Amino acid sequence: MTDTRTFTALMDQGTALHAAGRAAQALIQFEQARAIDPANTRAASACATVLSELGQPQAAMQVLQPLRAELMQDADGATNYAIIAETLGHTDDAILAYTQVLALDPCHLRALNNRALMSAQAGDWNVAIDGLNQCRDLQPDNPAAWLNLADIQIGARNFADARQTVHLALARFPGAPAFLMRQAITLA
């Protein structure tokens, strides 16, 4: 088997193992693929994702850091880097990476959502709400998008907008307990 075919087979096996909930075995396959092609960002991202899931974010960053420039050329690669940086508390690096993702793909939901939540943590409510409005508009059938928006509006003490968000969410997701709870908060 050629190196390319071996690499592809290892990545496919790792992906299947990961999907089956066998993270440690998947990591072995991804690491073997990385040994064949150490500069491959897909293999590095796969390793980092599994390492992070296994509670090893520092090890994940050690895999990604040498390929940072290459990862920043791809929205998903830059998102993976940003998530690990955020997990490690490297806020500035995470924000830069999320900003790069959104420059590459302004509708990248994960980056929009995470960047917005980071903005909220920093007290930048307007940026947070704008980002979460975009998430909700891009995925109107995703209750999490509505919940995040309502929660940040409540956190910003913007109760009128939160009340409207919850009202619209309840029309879309009738009787959903999470929205009923938030409705009570906005009416208190």
Salt bridges, closest charged atoms under 4 A:
GLU53 OE1 - HIS18 NE2 2.66
ASP76 OD1 - HIS108 NE2 2.88
ASP93 OD1 - ARG68 NH2 2.83
ASP137 OD1 - ARG136 NE 2.91
ASP141 OD1 - ARG172 NH1 2.69
ASP151 OD1 - ARG182 NE 2.50
